[in-house]
Amino acid sequence: MKQIILFFLVMIFAINLNAQNKVILKDGSVIKGRLLEYKNGDNIKLKMENGSIVTFPDSIVSKIKVNLDSGADDYSLKNGFFFNLGFRILPGKSTRRINTGYYYYGNYGSSFGFGIDCTAGIKINNMILLGAGISVDDYNYGYDAMFFPVYFDFTAFFKDNKISPFFRIQSGYGFVDVSDVAVTESAGGLMLDPALGIRLFSNEDVYVTMDLNYKYQKASFKYISGSNDATKDIKYRRLSLRVAAIF
């Protein structure tokens, strides 16, 4: 972990060696200078404007802000927890395999839905987020099935700037709740959600992001169809637009 953090710091310094940094201590005091070394959980070494070098423990630091002169990275390098709240629209088609007891046939229909997801986890640094969460997804607006995926989340930003492209993937299991009285059995299945997006805005308190993602969800339903039982296996596939805020 220390090597990863130092690598990103070296990349920052390569862009602007003269950038001034601000270290905010837990008692509220502020120290300005050029960050020379940051060992996570150990010490921070700072070069002051007068040329002197000071070293102090990471345990007394609340936040570190980098490149304040350019305004490029005015948010915290400090590790910590994050909370991600996202909203998405889910237009697309569902592929349905119908088993009547005698034969199968495919049925393809257009649908439109929405989703809300909540993720909590650890901010490794400004570029890597690891977490887990739950979402509520309605793939067919007005259809009698709601999905509740529980998932792991990995997010990686490509640049250590306020505006940055990123890659995100969520993977887990989607539980399903059906209110249709004709459905006798239901089961959820695999949920997979890779995405590419952009961080539109960031400061020390919040990131605002937008991404285009491909959401995949498996499910099956058994219901009464006349004198026979029918099984419906559905693979929801959605090319979705998602907007989120990360706190």
Buried (B, 14 or more C-beta within 10 A) or exposed (E): EEEEBBEBBEEBBEEBEEBBBBBBEEEEEEBEBBBBBBBBEEEBBBBEEEEEEEEBEBEEBBBBBBBBEBEBBBBBBBBEEBBBBBEBBBBBBBEBBBBEEEEEEEEEEEBBBBBEBBBBBEBBBBBBBBBEBBBBBBBBEEBEBBBBBBBBBBBBBEBBBBEBEBBBBBBBBBBBEBEEEEBEEBEBBBBBBBBEBBBEEBEEEEBBBBBEBBBBBBBBBBBEBEEEBBBBBBBBBBEBBBBBBBE
